Amino acid sequence: MVADSDTRWKWGALTARRIDPEARLDARLLRGRATPTPRQLAELGIPADSMVEATAAEILAGVNEENCDVVVVSCVGGTVQALLHGFNRAWEGRGSRPVVVTGYVGVVYEKLADGLLLRAGADVVLANSADDAQRFTAVYEGVGHPADAIVETALPFLGGEPHRPDDTRPFTVTFAVQPSAPEGRADRMHLLRRTVEHARRHPERAVLVKLRSKPGEHTTHIEEHPYQKLVAGLNPPDNLSLVYGNMAEVLDRTDLLVTVSSTAALEALHRGIPTAVLTDLGIRETLGNHHFLGSGCYASWDELDDGHLPQADPGWTAAHGVASTDPYAALRTRVRSLLDAPELPRLAPYYTARTAPGYLPGVLARHGLDIKGKPVAGLAPAEPGPLRRAVRDLVRNSARTAYRQGVQRVAPTIRRLGQL
């Protein structure tokens, strides 16, 4: 299983477990800006039989030494495309090859065509709901690419016990934050102030701010204004807490989930927890909350302050992969049929040197590959000795720190100066 961030590790690892709970799980964490830290991995609590951090070129160099039946690629679209071309080259001439499975970590609310066509060519492309499956099929058929790889399923981390009110503890409101929605400091401060005000208005309630990462850590998206830094000057009341940890465990004690557009909303809806998708900043594609049109979940902080508890529309939840009884049966059937086939054809990405000569080379070059999926001369991996490994790790960690400092401190300062 190949993943490039903590959230994608969660999706990929759980998808692999849905395919076969007893299978060996070997993790290859793609080295980059969002490579998950040991703390993030421990927080997710998904064990692997082996775990190695590597570049795309290093993964491809050792792909024929791996003894596996299925490769789950849980990465951004460009990385999926690069690995598809790299696998194709590495497996050329082999009598058999692994089945390649990919998909989306959560709600698909932007770059639908772009992301899908970068994933085109995998044996299985997972759609997290009936609605997604319909949209994905329309994109593939619209460009003349076979749509039979699309398999309807559900987000693999949906689960947990159904919600039951518990009078032995305070009514608990959880605000699930996101690293990129909204991005701006002013919008984030608005949401945080309203969360603090809700705690003050309702001292009988426990209010949790569920954070994704600690300062200096990154998930799938860059976070310029971490909530834990913004809250410092708001003097929150004692009934408001900042929490980390596994989302499923936080939902175990949640009576109202509040978010802008996090996939935590789908987890909460799956368990029957009242879920509010905030309208304070509008219903806009850039926020991703337009995905919940028709759900019955929209609410503002003013409405929540007055005691409103949104009730989800059953038809919407059924169409969006929240209420399925056995959503992984089709996935297991599809993978088994591919594994039982006498021989699999070569992977067939939609983008090739012929169909996208001005786009594909750049996508592959970002991962050190040429147009044929071969590691570029001079960038091919070599097994480092102890000294080289230590120097490499020091440089990489220093570069990560510098990059994060630049994103979180220098860039915002430059933008403010530019506005003067």
N, C-alpha and C positions, 0 to 999 in steps of 0.2 A: 504494500500500500504506500503510495506516494502522496505526501501532503506538504503544504507550504505555510501553514499558520495553525494556531491552536484550534480555531473553529473548524477549519477544514480537516484537521486530524480527527476531531470529534465526529464529523460527518462521515469521513472515509472509514475510520475504524469501526464505527457502528454499522455502516453499510456492509462491510466485510462480515461482521458478526451476523447480520440478517441473512446473508447468503448462506453461511454455514457457521453456526455457533461453535463447532468443535474444530474448525480449521486452524492451522498454524497462522499467526499474524506477524508478518515481518514488516516493520515500519522503516520508510526512507523519508526523512524530513529534509525538505529542500532548503539548502542554505541560502539565506537572504535576509531582507529587512525584517520579516515577520516570523522568522523561525521561532517556534515556541520555546520558552524557557522551561527549566525543570519544574519551577513552581507552577506554571500554567499547566504543564502536563500532569503533574500530581493532582492539581485541582480538578481536572477532568476525570481522573480516576479510571482510565481505560487502559488496561495492561496490554503489552505486546510481547511476543516471544523474543523479538530482537528489535533494536532501534538504532539507526545510524543516521547522522547528519551528513549530507552530501550535496554536491552540485548536480545539475541535470546531466552534464557530461560524465561525471563520475558514476551516476546511476546507470547511464547507457553503456559505459565501459564494462560494467559488471553484470549487465542484464542477462547474458547468456550463461552466467555462472549460477544464477538464481534458479532454484528448483520450485517453481510455483505453477499453479493452475489458473489463477485469476489475479490480475493486476487492477486494483482500484486506484484511479488517478483523481485525487481530490485537490485540485489546484485552480488558479485563475485560468481563464480561457487561453491566453497566449502560451502558458506553460503546458497546458494539455496538448495544444497543437504541436509544440516543439517535441514533446515526448512521443506523440503519435508518429511523427516523421522519423524520430530517432529509433523508436521501436521497429518501424518498418525496415529501416536499413539494417539494424542489428539482427533481426530475425530472418532476413532474406536468405533463402536456400534451406531453411529449417523444415523438417518434415511436419513438425507441429509447433504450436506456440500457445502462450497463455491467452485467455479471454480478457479483453480490456473493457473496464466499466468506468464510467464517469458520470458527472451530473452537477447539480448546483447545491450549495450548502444550505440555502434558505429561500426566501421569497425572491422571485425573479421580477423585479420592478423596473429595470432599466437595461439597455443594451441587449435586448432580447435576440435580435438577429446576429449581432456581433458575437455575443457569447456562444450562441448555439452553433454557428458555423465554425468557430474555433474548436468546438468539441466534436464536430461532424467527422466521422471516420472511426470512432470507437465502436466496438461490438455492441455495447449497451450504453444508451444515454438515458439516465433516469429522470423522469418527470415526477415532481413531488405531489401531484394532484391530478384529478381528471381535467381541471381547467388548464394546467400546465401542459398536459399531454396533447390537448387539442391545439394549443398555441404553438407548441414545438412542431407538431406535425404540419401545421400550415406553413411554417418557415421552411422546413426541409422540402416539402412538396413545391413550395413557391420558387425554389431555385433548382428544382429537378434532382434533388439529392434523395436517396432512399430513406424512408421514414420508419422502416421496420426495426431499427435499432432502438427506437423510443419505447420505453417500458414505464407504465404508470405504477407508481409506488407512493410512499409517504416519507416525510422526514424521519430518519431512523431514530432520532432521539425523542420522539413522541412516546410518552409512557407515563408511568407513575399511577398512584392511587387516585380515584375520583375524589373531587373536593367534597369535604363534609365540614360544615361549621363546627367550631370547637369553642364551647363556652368557658373552658378552663383557661383560656389565654385571651389577650386583647385581640380585637379585630385588626388584621394586619394588611396594610397597603404596601405594595412593592412597586417602586418606580424602576423599571428596567432600562438602563441607559444604553446608548449605542455610541461607538467611536466616531461615526460619520453622519448621523442624522439626529439633530442638526449639527452643522460644522461650526458656525459662527459663535463667538463668545457671547454676544448679546442674546441670541436665541437660547443658548444653554443657560445663561444666567436667569432668563425668564422662567424656564422650566424648573430650575433649581429653587428659585425664590418661591414659586407656587407650591412646590413640594414641601418646603419649609413652612410656608403659611398654612398648608393643609394640616401639618403636624401640630401647629399652634392652635388652629381652630378645633382640632379633635384630639385633645390630650388623652382621651380614653383609648385612642388607637395607637398601634405601633406602626411607624412609617419607616420602610427600608429603602435605601438607594442602592440598588444592585449594580455594582461596578464590574466592568469587563476585565480590566487589567490595571496593574499598579503603574505609577509614573516610571517612564523608561522602558516599559514593555509595550509591545505592539501586537495587535491582532490582525485581522484581514485588512483593516483600514488604519491610516495614520490618525492619531488623535492629538490635535494641537492644544486643546483646552481641557485637560482632565477634570472631571467633576470634583474629585477629591481636593484639588487645589482651589477651585472656585468656591467651594462651600465654606472655606476657612473664614471669610469675612461676614458670613450671614448669621452667625451666632445661633445655630439650630437648637431647638429644645431637646430635652433629654429623651423624648419618645421617638426621635429620629436617629437612625443608625446607618452608617455606611457598611455594606457587607460585600464580601467576595464569595467564592465558593461555587459549588455546582448548582446550576440553575434549578435542577430538579429538586434538590434539597431545600432551596429557598421557597420553591412553590409548595412544598409540603406544608408550610405554615402561612401561606398567602391566601387572603380572602378577596383581594381585589388587585389585579395586575394592571399597571398603568405604563404605557409606552408610547413612543412615536410610531414605530413600525417594526420593532424587533421581532425575530422569530420566537422570542419568549411568549409573544401573544398566542402563537399557534400551540405552543406547549401548554399554556394555561387553558385555552379553549378546549384542547383535547381532554383535559381533566375536569372540565365543567366549572372552572374558576371564572367568576365575572371579570371581564377584560375590557379596559378602556383604551381605545386608540385616540390619542390626543388631537384635538383640532385647534389648539391654541395658536399654532403657527400656520394654520391653513391646511387644506388637503391638497397636497402638491406632489407631482412626480418626483421632484428632487428629494423629498422627504421619504418617499416610499409608502406613505400612508394611504395613497390612492388604491393600493392593493386591496384594502378592506372595504371598498365600496359595496354596499349591499349586505354587509356583515351584521349590522345593528350595533356595532361596537364603538362608534364615534361618540366622544364626549369631551368637554372642556374641563379645566380644573374648577371653574365656577360651578358647573353641574355636579362634579364629584364632591366639592365642598358642601353642597346642599344634600348629599346623601344618595345621589343617583348611582345605581348599579346596572350597567348595560347588560342586556340579554342578547346573546348571539342568535342569529337566524339559522335554524337547522339546515335549511337548503344550502346556504352559503358554506357552512362548515363541511357538509357532505361533498360539495364540489371542489373544495380546496384541501382535501386530504387530511382533514382533522378528525373525522368520525369513522374512518374505515375500520373494518373488523380484522381483516387479514390482508393488508396492503402489500405484503412482500411475497405472496405466493407466485405472482406472475414473474417477479424477478428471479426467484429460485428456479422456476420452470425454464425461463429463457437461458439462464447460465448453464443449467444442466443439459439442455439440448445442444448448446454450443460445445460443451465439453465432450458430449457423446458423438459429435460429428467426426467422420473419418479424417477430415482435414479442413482447417479454416482458411479462407482466402486471405490475401494480404490486406492489411488495414488500408482503407481508402478515404483519406481526408478530402474534404471538399476543396480546400485550398491547395493548389499545386503550383509549380513554377509556370505552368501554362495558364491556369485560371486566375492567379493573383501574383503576377511577376513583380508588381510594385509594392506589394504588402508582405507577402510571405517571407522574403529574405530578411527583412527587419525583425519579424517575429522570431525567427530561428536564431538570428545573430545575437539577440539579447540573452540567449541561453548557450552561447558558444558553439552553435551549430551552423554548418553551411546549408545550402539549398537542398542537399541530398540527405540531411539529417546526420551528417558526420561531424564530430567535434573538430573545430577549427585548429589548424596547426598552431602549436604554441600554447594552446589552452587545454590540451589533453591532460587528464589527471595523472599524477604520479604518486606513488605511495610515499609519504613523507617520513623521514626519520624522526627521532625524538626531538632534536633541536629544531628542525624545520617545522615540525608540528607545533611546538611551543611558540615559535615566532609567528606562524600563521594564525594561531588562536589569539595571540596578543594583538596582532594587527587587525584581525577581524573584529574582535571585541572593541578595540579602540575606534575602529571605523563606525561600528554600530552606535557607540556612545556619541561620537561626533555628529552622526547623522540625526540621531534623536534629539540632541541638543539643538541642532540647526532647525529641525522641524518645530520643536516646542518653544524655543526661545528666540532664536535669531530671526527666523522668517516672520513671526508676528510683529517683532520690533520693526523690521524693515517695512512691512506693510503699514504700520502706524505712522512711521516717518513719511511714507509716500502720501499719506492722507493729509499731512499738515499743510 
